[in-house]
């Protein structure tokens, strides 16, 4: 009969590694969205004035969602107790908000 005991530090280490992978992956995705938003801001600057105002409002929403996602990811990097799945779900929602605001701004610019 073997005496097997749970290795809590091993489980914590695996959970920490999973969290780091999620944070790194999500940070990369937010970085990509930020770059797309910056590109669209250039297009908005070239758009007609009325379209520019509407697009700028949508892009501000997208930028704020990016900042919130960065903040959530940064906080998670310091909080060992964060569940990687909960973190991923929260950032996924923020990414959806970013996409929706980006799509709305892009539609405004496309319509001119």
C-alpha positions, 0 to 999 in steps of 0.5 A: 500500500503506498502512502500518497499525499496531495501536493498542495504546492504542486497544485498551486504551481499548476494553477499559477502557471495556467493563470499566467498563460491566460493572462499572457494570451489575453494581454496579447489579444487586448494588444491586438485590439488596441492596435486596431483601435489606433488604426481606426482612429487614424481613419476616423481623423480622415472621415467627415466631421459628423462621422468623426464625432460618432466614431470617436465616441465609439472608439473611446468606449473601445479604448476604455474597455481595453484599459479595463481589460489591461487593469483586470489582467494586471491585477490578476498577475498580482493576485494568486487566488484568482481563478484562471477561468473566472479571469478568462470569462471576465476578459472575454466579456471586455473583449466582446465590448471592445469588438462591439464598440470597434465594429460600431465605430468602423460602421460609422466611418464606412458610411462616411 
